[in-house]
Amino acid sequence: MTASNTPARVRHPLVKALATAAALSLAVTACGGSAEPAAGGDGNVTLSVTVWNMAKTPEFKALFDAFEAANPGIKIKPVDILADDYAEKVTTMLAGGDKSDVITMKNVTDYSRYSSRGQLQEITDLAKSGDAAKLAGLDAFDVSGKYFALPYRQDFWLLYYNKTYLDKAGVKAPETLTWDEYAKLAQQLTKDEGGKKVYGTYHHTWRSVVQAISAAQTGGDQLSGEYSFFTDQYNVALGLQKAGATLDFGTAMAQKSDYKTMFETGATAMLPMGTWYIAALMEAKKSGKTDVDWALAPMPQRPGGSGVTTFGSPTAFAVNKKAEHADAAKKFVQFAASKAGAEAISKVGVVPALQSPEITSAYFALDGMPTDEVSKKAFEPDKVNLEMPVSENTSDIDTILKEEHELIMVGDKSVADGIKSMNERVKSEVLN
């Protein structure tokens, strides 16, 4: 990816991914009507913002630094939480009346949970302010016409791969793979490298690795209570595991495997993962923590399909209903989703929700981004479906699908029995 990509060509798929929302703009100025010290410059307001793995997530520091520079009267104090514990920890915090000002919405499932419980402040005024800037993913935060968060970044899934391993195997960049071809390539790339096993690919333990891509590429509805459309993707995942071409799920769970470590240490040749990883990977390469020679490819597709379909999800900031500094918190949320916020995070390799030719050009001009045509194509999926639909049932259904996913992947249930349990449990425990 280089700056030679014309902004119009790159911008279109990124913006259309999840943005069916009408034109909007997010000004950098403060929300009106605040009598709080945050709106002034006396420097006595400290905003607390929940984040995960601050040291490994460069977007947070970039955004916080930019906001503080633009708002000298406000300081930000990160509430740093381990990524794997983030949802559980924040859920507990909010239930206990925690007063952290800004809550980062790691995904729309968590957003659905917190907004339906009345734990977030309504910020519809911010979502409807402005003059024609387009914010990708905004529609995912529409709850019956009300908004309780604003997205600041927009991610989708693609395929990372280790160029060195593919070159050694005499394999060209995987431009268009079916899932069967992907599985065969993963087996071909599995080998011993200097006494250490290198897996052909690594599937992280999140259920979305199987279920969300399945829904995206089949048109299946994860809220429906009918999940036969998961079958083919489970067969692919379990087949790779049986062939030893990926770290088995039970081991990954027990060891709390980190996809970053798997890829950056050369333990896997391929990695299906979201675009959020680009920033961390470039930072690790720049700091000398890894020497992996990497590039990108489109997500594998179902046979017979046309174009490239994948899934994604916006990441957002919300104001805690019990925030100590509500007006300052709203000011930060608005800033993060504005042009200034987008420029700050795009400089560290993060795909912002707010798109413009200037922002896109800067993103693709970053030092360390892959420059080959396949990597560029990976950034131009034809369709990006939402990782998980938002409704009042999302959180409960997500829990059931996660539990059954784990039972299938560790072999405690067959694919057929696991899907049968999903169907029955969602219908009886949630829909009925």
Secondary structure, DSSP 4 states (H G I P E B T S, - for coil): --TTS-HHHHHHHHHHTT--SPP----SSPPTT--SGGGSSS--EEEEEEEE-GGG-HHHHHHHHHHHHH-TTEEEEEEEE-GGGHHHHHHHHHHTT---SEEEESSHHHHHHHHHTT-B---HHHHT-SSS--BTTGGGGEETTEES-EEEEEEEEEEEEEHHHHHHTT-----S-BHHHHHHHHHHH-EEETTEEEBS----S-GGGTHHHHHHHHT--TTSS--GGGHHHHHHHHHHHHTTSS--HHHHHHTT--HHHHHHTTSBSEEEEETTHHHHHHHHHHTTS----EEEEPPPB-TT--S-EEEEEEEEEEEBTT-SSHHHHHHHHHHHTSHHHHHHHHTTT--BSB--HHHHHHHHT-TT---SHHHHHHT--SEEEESS--STTHHHHHHHHHHHHHHHHTTSS-HHHHHHHHHHHIIIIII-
